[in-house]
């Protein structure tokens, strides 16, 4: 059963200069399409990973899932409720209580003036719930000490702070946690510890994750399904084994090849070149065609739609 249903989701930002500047410079309004017609489902008690370069729309989708941003078009349904359009405020409030988010920067996402115990119980305290002993119990569950409850965030390392963020997310007993690059600010060894902790908590608490990352290798062992984003569009979706062994879209292949590799003589192979296009003026047709080795005339004219090839959904005219 799908806990989250994303249907034809788009988000456009007005990035125009102020009115007077536009008049003097004779410029039109400018719009940035951060997310364009994205659709996917997230099954309950599973991990769905969104992967792509910076600027591909991952974090924007994450913020729309938790209700921090409203869609410009399309729908996000969680537990069957469309948070942006549901007229019943009680239904929206009930669903919001089942959603939490873990942010990218563990240094910026904790209030430096609050003690850890107050930070952890805040989601429950704000709704008038009982919080006695909750912080200490959650700290133990994320691998920290009960004695840490009275400390301030500056007394912890980055990895420990991210554990505190995870404890805060667990406090309200959510069903869905959106994780926005939760390990990117951490050392590689600490990343592994936090990822293992999140996997264990998923099993113990029956959690559903939407895991946002720029690194395919980070989500390889975490995700049940991986969606690859490029310039705000979903270009490929498959289970990890199929995506890594038989990537269909040239962009997915490029992401996999971009990991540091050595040739037979021990020299590092050059990663693929090229930059993501300007999202204010995206290329027509397939957004990836300026960087694609398979690009033909049809790629410059017609935007490919997601279609099923085997067990993979892929948006490419030449995926076969």
Buried (B, 14 or more C-beta within 10 A) or exposed (E): EBBBBBBEBBBBBEEBEEEEEBEEEEEEEEBBBBBBBBBBBBBBBBBBBBBBBEBBBBBBBBBBBBBEBEBBEBBBBBBEBBBBEBEEEEBBEEBBBBBBBBBBBBEEBBEEEEBBBBBBBBBBBEEEBEBEEBBBBBBEBBBBEEEBBEBBBEEBEBBBBBBBBBBBBBBBBBBBBBBBBBBBBBEEEBBBBBBEBBBEBBEEBEBBBBBBBBBBEBBBEBBBBBBBBBBBBBBBBBEBEBBBEBBBBBBBBBBBEEEEEEEEEEEEEEEEEEEBBEBEEBBEBBBBBBBBEBBEEEBEEEBBEBEEBEEBBBBBBBBE
